[in-house]
Amino acid sequence: MKSDMAAYCVTELTPEEASGTSGGMFWAIAFVVIGFVGFVAATIAGKAADDALGY
């Protein structure tokens, strides 16, 4: 079943446009998650170093 996209005043994306849009969001979210995991790892490592040095 094909919907009438013109009735909603939108245009249909080609497969290339759809994958480009979703791929862009994937990398944006991936960088945020990787950055947060890195921040948590650095915080834990810093705390462990402080404990080891007796600060």
mmJSON file of the N, C-alpha and C atoms, coordinates in Angstrom:
{"data_MODEL":{"atom_site":{
"group_PDB":["ATOM","ATOM","ATOM","ATOM","ATOM","ATOM","ATOM","ATOM","ATOM","ATOM","ATOM","ATOM","ATOM","ATOM","ATOM","ATOM","ATOM","ATOM","ATOM","ATOM","ATOM","ATOM","ATOM","ATOM","ATOM","ATOM","ATOM","ATOM","ATOM","ATOM","ATOM","ATOM","ATOM","ATOM","ATOM","ATOM","ATOM","ATOM","ATOM","ATOM","ATOM","ATOM","ATOM","ATOM","ATOM","ATOM","ATOM","ATOM","ATOM","ATOM","ATOM","ATOM","ATOM","ATOM","ATOM","ATOM","ATOM","ATOM","ATOM","ATOM","ATOM","ATOM","ATOM","ATOM","ATOM","ATOM","ATOM","ATOM","ATOM","ATOM","ATOM","ATOM","ATOM","ATOM","ATOM","ATOM","ATOM","ATOM","ATOM","ATOM","ATOM","ATOM","ATOM","ATOM","ATOM","ATOM","ATOM","ATOM","ATOM","ATOM","ATOM","ATOM","ATOM","ATOM","ATOM","ATOM","ATOM","ATOM","ATOM","ATOM","ATOM","ATOM","ATOM","ATOM","ATOM","ATOM","ATOM","ATOM","ATOM","ATOM","ATOM","ATOM","ATOM","ATOM","ATOM","ATOM","ATOM","ATOM","ATOM","ATOM","ATOM","ATOM","ATOM","ATOM","ATOM","ATOM","ATOM","ATOM","ATOM","ATOM","ATOM","ATOM","ATOM","ATOM","ATOM","ATOM","ATOM","ATOM","ATOM","ATOM","ATOM","ATOM","ATOM","ATOM","ATOM","ATOM","ATOM","ATOM","ATOM","ATOM","ATOM","ATOM","ATOM","ATOM","ATOM","ATOM","ATOM","ATOM","ATOM","ATOM","ATOM","ATOM","ATOM","ATOM","ATOM"],
"id":[1,2,3,4,5,6,7,8,9,10,11,12,13,14,15,16,17,18,19,20,21,22,23,24,25,26,27,28,29,30,31,32,33,34,35,36,37,38,39,40,41,42,43,44,45,46,47,48,49,50,51,52,53,54,55,56,57,58,59,60,61,62,63,64,65,66,67,68,69,70,71,72,73,74,75,76,77,78,79,80,81,82,83,84,85,86,87,88,89,90,91,92,93,94,95,96,97,98,99,100,101,102,103,104,105,106,107,108,109,110,111,112,113,114,115,116,117,118,119,120,121,122,123,124,125,126,127,128,129,130,131,132,133,134,135,136,137,138,139,140,141,142,143,144,145,146,147,148,149,150,151,152,153,154,155,156,157,158,159,160,161,162,163,164,165],
"type_symbol":["N","C","C","N","C","C","N","C","C","N","C","C","N","C","C","N","C","C","N","C","C","N","C","C","N","C","C","N","C","C","N","C","C","N","C","C","N","C","C","N","C","C","N","C","C","N","C","C","N","C","C","N","C","C","N","C","C","N","C","C","N","C","C","N","C","C","N","C","C","N","C","C","N","C","C","N","C","C","N","C","C","N","C","C","N","C","C","N","C","C","N","C","C","N","C","C","N","C","C","N","C","C","N","C","C","N","C","C","N","C","C","N","C","C","N","C","C","N","C","C","N","C","C","N","C","C","N","C","C","N","C","C","N","C","C","N","C","C","N","C","C","N","C","C","N","C","C","N","C","C","N","C","C","N","C","C","N","C","C","N","C","C","N","C","C"],
"label_atom_id":["N","CA","C","N","CA","C","N","CA","C","N","CA","C","N","CA","C","N","CA","C","N","CA","C","N","CA","C","N","CA","C","N","CA","C","N","CA","C","N","CA","C","N","CA","C","N","CA","C","N","CA","C","N","CA","C","N","CA","C","N","CA","C","N","CA","C","N","CA","C","N","CA","C","N","CA","C","N","CA","C","N","CA","C","N","CA","C","N","CA","C","N","CA","C","N","CA","C","N","CA","C","N","CA","C","N","CA","C","N","CA","C","N","CA","C","N","CA","C","N","CA","C","N","CA","C","N","CA","C","N","CA","C","N","CA","C","N","CA","C","N","CA","C","N","CA","C","N","CA","C","N","CA","C","N","CA","C","N","CA","C","N","CA","C","N","CA","C","N","CA","C","N","CA","C","N","CA","C","N","CA","C","N","CA","C","N","CA","C","N","CA","C"],
"label_alt_id":[null,null,null,null,null,null,null,null,null,null,null,null,null,null,null,null,null,null,null,null,null,null,null,null,null,null,null,null,null,null,null,null,null,null,null,null,null,null,null,null,null,null,null,null,null,null,null,null,null,null,null,null,null,null,null,null,null,null,null,null,null,null,null,null,null,null,null,null,null,null,null,null,null,null,null,null,null,null,null,null,null,null,null,null,null,null,null,null,null,null,null,null,null,null,null,null,null,null,null,null,null,null,null,null,null,null,null,null,null,null,null,null,null,null,null,null,null,null,null,null,null,null,null,null,null,null,null,null,null,null,null,null,null,null,null,null,null,null,null,null,null,null,null,null,null,null,null,null,null,null,null,null,null,null,null,null,null,null,null,null,null,null,null,null,null],
"label_comp_id":["MET","MET","MET","LYS","LYS","LYS","SER","SER","SER","ASP","ASP","ASP","MET","MET","MET","ALA","ALA","ALA","ALA","ALA","ALA","TYR","TYR","TYR","CYS","CYS","CYS","VAL","VAL","VAL","THR","THR","THR","GLU","GLU","GLU","LEU","LEU","LEU","THR","THR","THR","PRO","PRO","PRO","GLU","GLU","GLU","GLU","GLU","GLU","ALA","ALA","ALA","SER","SER","SER","GLY","GLY","GLY","THR","THR","THR","SER","SER","SER","GLY","GLY","GLY","GLY","GLY","GLY","MET","MET","MET","PHE","PHE","PHE","TRP","TRP","TRP","ALA","ALA","ALA","ILE","ILE","ILE","ALA","ALA","ALA","PHE","PHE","PHE","VAL","VAL","VAL","VAL","VAL","VAL","ILE","ILE","ILE","GLY","GLY","GLY","PHE","PHE","PHE","VAL","VAL","VAL","GLY","GLY","GLY","PHE","PHE","PHE","VAL","VAL","VAL","ALA","ALA","ALA","ALA","ALA","ALA","THR","THR","THR","ILE","ILE","ILE","ALA","ALA","ALA","GLY","GLY","GLY","LYS","LYS","LYS","ALA","ALA","ALA","ALA","ALA","ALA","ASP","ASP","ASP","ASP","ASP","ASP","ALA","ALA","ALA","LEU","LEU","LEU","GLY","GLY","GLY","TYR","TYR","TYR"],
"label_asym_id":["A","A","A","A","A","A","A","A","A","A","A","A","A","A","A","A","A","A","A","A","A","A","A","A","A","A","A","A","A","A","A","A","A","A","A","A","A","A","A","A","A","A","A","A","A","A","A","A","A","A","A","A","A","A","A","A","A","A","A","A","A","A","A","A","A","A","A","A","A","A","A","A","A","A","A","A","A","A","A","A","A","A","A","A","A","A","A","A","A","A","A","A","A","A","A","A","A","A","A","A","A","A","A","A","A","A","A","A","A","A","A","A","A","A","A","A","A","A","A","A","A","A","A","A","A","A","A","A","A","A","A","A","A","A","A","A","A","A","A","A","A","A","A","A","A","A","A","A","A","A","A","A","A","A","A","A","A","A","A","A","A","A","A","A","A"],
"label_entity_id":["1","1","1","1","1","1","1","1","1","1","1","1","1","1","1","1","1","1","1","1","1","1","1","1","1","1","1","1","1","1","1","1","1","1","1","1","1","1","1","1","1","1","1","1","1","1","1","1","1","1","1","1","1","1","1","1","1","1","1","1","1","1","1","1","1","1","1","1","1","1","1","1","1","1","1","1","1","1","1","1","1","1","1","1","1","1","1","1","1","1","1","1","1","1","1","1","1","1","1","1","1","1","1","1","1","1","1","1","1","1","1","1","1","1","1","1","1","1","1","1","1","1","1","1","1","1","1","1","1","1","1","1","1","1","1","1","1","1","1","1","1","1","1","1","1","1","1","1","1","1","1","1","1","1","1","1","1","1","1","1","1","1","1","1","1"],
"label_seq_id":[1,1,1,2,2,2,3,3,3,4,4,4,5,5,5,6,6,6,7,7,7,8,8,8,9,9,9,10,10,10,11,11,11,12,12,12,13,13,13,14,14,14,15,15,15,16,16,16,17,17,17,18,18,18,19,19,19,20,20,20,21,21,21,22,22,22,23,23,23,24,24,24,25,25,25,26,26,26,27,27,27,28,28,28,29,29,29,30,30,30,31,31,31,32,32,32,33,33,33,34,34,34,35,35,35,36,36,36,37,37,37,38,38,38,39,39,39,40,40,40,41,41,41,42,42,42,43,43,43,44,44,44,45,45,45,46,46,46,47,47,47,48,48,48,49,49,49,50,50,50,51,51,51,52,52,52,53,53,53,54,54,54,55,55,55],
"pdbx_PDB_ins_code":[null,null,null,null,null,null,null,null,null,null,null,null,null,null,null,null,null,null,null,null,null,null,null,null,null,null,null,null,null,null,null,null,null,null,null,null,null,null,null,null,null,null,null,null,null,null,null,null,null,null,null,null,null,null,null,null,null,null,null,null,null,null,null,null,null,null,null,null,null,null,null,null,null,null,null,null,null,null,null,null,null,null,null,null,null,null,null,null,null,null,null,null,null,null,null,null,null,null,null,null,null,null,null,null,null,null,null,null,null,null,null,null,null,null,null,null,null,null,null,null,null,null,null,null,null,null,null,null,null,null,null,null,null,null,null,null,null,null,null,null,null,null,null,null,null,null,null,null,null,null,null,null,null,null,null,null,null,null,null,null,null,null,null,null,null],
"Cartn_x":[0.846,0.0,0.895,0.65,1.437,0.594,1.135,0.365,0.53,-0.451,-0.426,0.359,1.67,2.547,2.204,1.69,1.351,0.234,-0.616,-1.712,-1.194,0.013,0.597,1.632,1.795,2.755,4.188,4.532,5.898,6.362,7.654,8.198,8.783,8.756,9.279,10.789,11.514,12.966,13.356,14.427,14.986,15.727,16.017,16.77,18.12,18.774,20.061,19.902,18.854,18.599,18.231,17.445,17.02,18.208,19.076,20.227,21.226,21.357,22.254,21.779,20.488,19.921,20.063,19.695,19.78,21.229,22.096,23.516,24.128,23.717,24.224,23.816,22.588,22.131,22.855,23.116,23.826,25.182,25.941,27.284,27.23,26.252,26.125,25.861,24.957,24.648,25.837,26.497,27.652,28.761,29.043,30.095,29.731,28.479,28.048,28.241,27.826,27.952,29.423,30.242,31.669,32.336,31.97,32.513,32.137,30.894,30.443,31.166,31.326,32.047,33.5,34.114,35.482,35.573,34.601,34.565,34.452,33.573,33.403,34.69,35.322,36.567,37.667,37.773,38.79,38.512,37.256,36.892,37.249,36.949,37.274,38.79,39.51,40.972,41.578,41.05,41.541,41.299,40.135,39.808,40.73,40.983,41.877,43.298,43.745,45.086,45.174,44.148,44.132,44.191,43.431,43.426,44.786,45.419,46.717,47.807,47.704,48.717,48.394,47.228,46.854,46.345,45.812,45.277,43.921],
"Cartn_y":[-1.174,0.0,1.24,2.126,3.354,4.519,5.31,6.465,7.654,8.512,9.723,10.784,10.871,11.776,13.243,13.539,14.923,15.454,14.578,15.011,15.554,15.155,15.609,16.713,17.195,18.26,17.866,16.612,16.14,15.441,15.282,14.555,13.241,12.265,10.952,10.949,10.371,10.288,9.107,9.303,8.175,7.291,6.055,5.201,5.81,6.505,7.133,8.254,9.064,10.151,9.606,8.568,7.983,7.396,6.682,6.088,7.159,8.212,9.306,10.025,10.234,10.911,10.051,8.793,7.918,7.643,7.545,7.332,8.507,9.713,10.9,10.93,10.557,10.511,9.409,8.286,7.189,7.659,8.34,8.77,9.845,10.724,11.752,11.107,10.157,9.467,8.621,7.962,7.123,7.954,9.147,9.985,10.444,10.741,11.14,9.985,8.793,7.624,7.308,7.318,7.029,8.087,9.34,10.407,10.236,9.86,9.658,8.48,7.387,6.221,6.596,7.382,7.844,8.715,9.588,10.445,9.608,8.62,7.75,6.973,6.451,5.697,6.587,7.819,8.74,9.104,9.267,9.577,8.422,7.208,6.032,5.88,6.067,5.953,7.03,8.24,9.323,9.039,8.513,8.158,7.048,6.05,4.95,5.462,6.394,6.959,7.768,8.538,9.304,8.374,7.294,6.339,5.66,5.33,4.654,5.575,6.866,7.819,8.385,8.071,8.497,9.922,10.459,11.834,11.868],
"Cartn_z":[0.0,0.0,0.0,-0.923,-1.044,-0.549,0.388,0.871,-0.058,-0.027,-0.838,-0.072,-0.352,0.386,0.119,-1.067,-1.402,-0.505,-0.019,0.851,2.177,2.566,3.833,3.64,2.425,2.085,2.437,2.214,2.426,1.161,1.04,-0.102,0.393,-0.465,-0.111,-0.324,0.619,0.494,-0.385,-1.145,-1.883,-0.877,-1.231,-0.303,0.098,-0.831,-0.53,0.498,0.325,1.28,2.654,2.676,3.951,4.698,4.007,4.686,5.097,4.304,4.682,5.924,6.038,7.202,8.444,8.354,9.527,9.888,8.891,9.166,9.892,9.534,10.216,11.676,11.964,13.357,14.12,13.458,14.122,14.62,13.762,14.167,15.233,15.179,16.218,17.575,17.611,18.87,19.311,18.369,18.706,19.341,18.811,19.387,20.794,21.035,22.384,23.354,22.953,23.83,24.09,23.05,23.21,24.086,23.898,24.74,26.194,26.45,27.831,28.47,27.727,28.25,28.543,27.678,27.925,29.16,29.348,30.538,31.81,31.791,32.961,33.231,32.186,32.355,32.926,32.449,32.963,34.416,34.767,36.149,37.077,36.658,37.475,37.601,36.502,36.54,37.432,37.366,38.223,39.69,40.001,41.389,41.877,41.031,41.405,41.627,40.783,40.945,42.234,42.544,43.795,45.0,44.958,46.062,46.202,45.078,45.108,45.649,45.366,45.829,47.203,47.713,49.05,49.141,48.064,48.099,48.709],
"occupancy":[1.0,1.0,1.0,1.0,1.0,1.0,1.0,1.0,1.0,1.0,1.0,1.0,1.0,1.0,1.0,1.0,1.0,1.0,1.0,1.0,1.0,1.0,1.0,1.0,1.0,1.0,1.0,1.0,1.0,1.0,1.0,1.0,1.0,1.0,1.0,1.0,1.0,1.0,1.0,1.0,1.0,1.0,1.0,1.0,1.0,1.0,1.0,1.0,1.0,1.0,1.0,1.0,1.0,1.0,1.0,1.0,1.0,1.0,1.0,1.0,1.0,1.0,1.0,1.0,1.0,1.0,1.0,1.0,1.0,1.0,1.0,1.0,1.0,1.0,1.0,1.0,1.0,1.0,1.0,1.0,1.0,1.0,1.0,1.0,1.0,1.0,1.0,1.0,1.0,1.0,1.0,1.0,1.0,1.0,1.0,1.0,1.0,1.0,1.0,1.0,1.0,1.0,1.0,1.0,1.0,1.0,1.0,1.0,1.0,1.0,1.0,1.0,1.0,1.0,1.0,1.0,1.0,1.0,1.0,1.0,1.0,1.0,1.0,1.0,1.0,1.0,1.0,1.0,1.0,1.0,1.0,1.0,1.0,1.0,1.0,1.0,1.0,1.0,1.0,1.0,1.0,1.0,1.0,1.0,1.0,1.0,1.0,1.0,1.0,1.0,1.0,1.0,1.0,1.0,1.0,1.0,1.0,1.0,1.0,1.0,1.0,1.0,1.0,1.0,1.0],
"B_iso_or_equiv":[0.0,0.0,0.0,0.0,0.0,0.0,0.0,0.0,0.0,0.0,0.0,0.0,0.0,0.0,0.0,0.0,0.0,0.0,0.0,0.0,0.0,0.0,0.0,0.0,0.0,0.0,0.0,0.0,0.0,0.0,0.0,0.0,0.0,0.0,0.0,0.0,0.0,0.0,0.0,0.0,0.0,0.0,0.0,0.0,0.0,0.0,0.0,0.0,0.0,0.0,0.0,0.0,0.0,0.0,0.0,0.0,0.0,0.0,0.0,0.0,0.0,0.0,0.0,0.0,0.0,0.0,0.0,0.0,0.0,0.0,0.0,0.0,0.0,0.0,0.0,0.0,0.0,0.0,0.0,0.0,0.0,0.0,0.0,0.0,0.0,0.0,0.0,0.0,0.0,0.0,0.0,0.0,0.0,0.0,0.0,0.0,0.0,0.0,0.0,0.0,0.0,0.0,0.0,0.0,0.0,0.0,0.0,0.0,0.0,0.0,0.0,0.0,0.0,0.0,0.0,0.0,0.0,0.0,0.0,0.0,0.0,0.0,0.0,0.0,0.0,0.0,0.0,0.0,0.0,0.0,0.0,0.0,0.0,0.0,0.0,0.0,0.0,0.0,0.0,0.0,0.0,0.0,0.0,0.0,0.0,0.0,0.0,0.0,0.0,0.0,0.0,0.0,0.0,0.0,0.0,0.0,0.0,0.0,0.0,0.0,0.0,0.0,0.0,0.0,0.0],
"pdbx_formal_charge":[null,null,null,null,null,null,null,null,null,null,null,null,null,null,null,null,null,null,null,null,null,null,null,null,null,null,null,null,null,null,null,null,null,null,null,null,null,null,null,null,null,null,null,null,null,null,null,null,null,null,null,null,null,null,null,null,null,null,null,null,null,null,null,null,null,null,null,null,null,null,null,null,null,null,null,null,null,null,null,null,null,null,null,null,null,null,null,null,null,null,null,null,null,null,null,null,null,null,null,null,null,null,null,null,null,null,null,null,null,null,null,null,null,null,null,null,null,null,null,null,null,null,null,null,null,null,null,null,null,null,null,null,null,null,null,null,null,null,null,null,null,null,null,null,null,null,null,null,null,null,null,null,null,null,null,null,null,null,null,null,null,null,null,null,null],
"auth_seq_id":[1,1,1,2,2,2,3,3,3,4,4,4,5,5,5,6,6,6,7,7,7,8,8,8,9,9,9,10,10,10,11,11,11,12,12,12,13,13,13,14,14,14,15,15,15,16,16,16,17,17,17,18,18,18,19,19,19,20,20,20,21,21,21,22,22,22,23,23,23,24,24,24,25,25,25,26,26,26,27,27,27,28,28,28,29,29,29,30,30,30,31,31,31,32,32,32,33,33,33,34,34,34,35,35,35,36,36,36,37,37,37,38,38,38,39,39,39,40,40,40,41,41,41,42,42,42,43,43,43,44,44,44,45,45,45,46,46,46,47,47,47,48,48,48,49,49,49,50,50,50,51,51,51,52,52,52,53,53,53,54,54,54,55,55,55],
"auth_comp_id":["MET","MET","MET","LYS","LYS","LYS","SER","SER","SER","ASP","ASP","ASP","MET","MET","MET","ALA","ALA","ALA","ALA","ALA","ALA","TYR","TYR","TYR","CYS","CYS","CYS","VAL","VAL","VAL","THR","THR","THR","GLU","GLU","GLU","LEU","LEU","LEU","THR","THR","THR","PRO","PRO","PRO","GLU","GLU","GLU","GLU","GLU","GLU","ALA","ALA","ALA","SER","SER","SER","GLY","GLY","GLY","THR","THR","THR","SER","SER","SER","GLY","GLY","GLY","GLY","GLY","GLY","MET","MET","MET","PHE","PHE","PHE","TRP","TRP","TRP","ALA","ALA","ALA","ILE","ILE","ILE","ALA","ALA","ALA","PHE","PHE","PHE","VAL","VAL","VAL","VAL","VAL","VAL","ILE","ILE","ILE","GLY","GLY","GLY","PHE","PHE","PHE","VAL","VAL","VAL","GLY","GLY","GLY","PHE","PHE","PHE","VAL","VAL","VAL","ALA","ALA","ALA","ALA","ALA","ALA","THR","THR","THR","ILE","ILE","ILE","ALA","ALA","ALA","GLY","GLY","GLY","LYS","LYS","LYS","ALA","ALA","ALA","ALA","ALA","ALA","ASP","ASP","ASP","ASP","ASP","ASP","ALA","ALA","ALA","LEU","LEU","LEU","GLY","GLY","GLY","TYR","TYR","TYR"],
"auth_asym_id":["A","A","A","A","A","A","A","A","A","A","A","A","A","A","A","A","A","A","A","A","A","A","A","A","A","A","A","A","A","A","A","A","A","A","A","A","A","A","A","A","A","A","A","A","A","A","A","A","A","A","A","A","A","A","A","A","A","A","A","A","A","A","A","A","A","A","A","A","A","A","A","A","A","A","A","A","A","A","A","A","A","A","A","A","A","A","A","A","A","A","A","A","A","A","A","A","A","A","A","A","A","A","A","A","A","A","A","A","A","A","A","A","A","A","A","A","A","A","A","A","A","A","A","A","A","A","A","A","A","A","A","A","A","A","A","A","A","A","A","A","A","A","A","A","A","A","A","A","A","A","A","A","A","A","A","A","A","A","A","A","A","A","A","A","A"],
"auth_atom_id":["N","CA","C","N","CA","C","N","CA","C","N","CA","C","N","CA","C","N","CA","C","N","CA","C","N","CA","C","N","CA","C","N","CA","C","N","CA","C","N","CA","C","N","CA","C","N","CA","C","N","CA","C","N","CA","C","N","CA","C","N","CA","C","N","CA","C","N","CA","C","N","CA","C","N","CA","C","N","CA","C","N","CA","C","N","CA","C","N","CA","C","N","CA","C","N","CA","C","N","CA","C","N","CA","C","N","CA","C","N","CA","C","N","CA","C","N","CA","C","N","CA","C","N","CA","C","N","CA","C","N","CA","C","N","CA","C","N","CA","C","N","CA","C","N","CA","C","N","CA","C","N","CA","C","N","CA","C","N","CA","C","N","CA","C","N","CA","C","N","CA","C","N","CA","C","N","CA","C","N","CA","C","N","CA","C","N","CA","C","N","CA","C"],
"pdbx_PDB_model_num":[1,1,1,1,1,1,1,1,1,1,1,1,1,1,1,1,1,1,1,1,1,1,1,1,1,1,1,1,1,1,1,1,1,1,1,1,1,1,1,1,1,1,1,1,1,1,1,1,1,1,1,1,1,1,1,1,1,1,1,1,1,1,1,1,1,1,1,1,1,1,1,1,1,1,1,1,1,1,1,1,1,1,1,1,1,1,1,1,1,1,1,1,1,1,1,1,1,1,1,1,1,1,1,1,1,1,1,1,1,1,1,1,1,1,1,1,1,1,1,1,1,1,1,1,1,1,1,1,1,1,1,1,1,1,1,1,1,1,1,1,1,1,1,1,1,1,1,1,1,1,1,1,1,1,1,1,1,1,1,1,1,1,1,1,1]
}}}
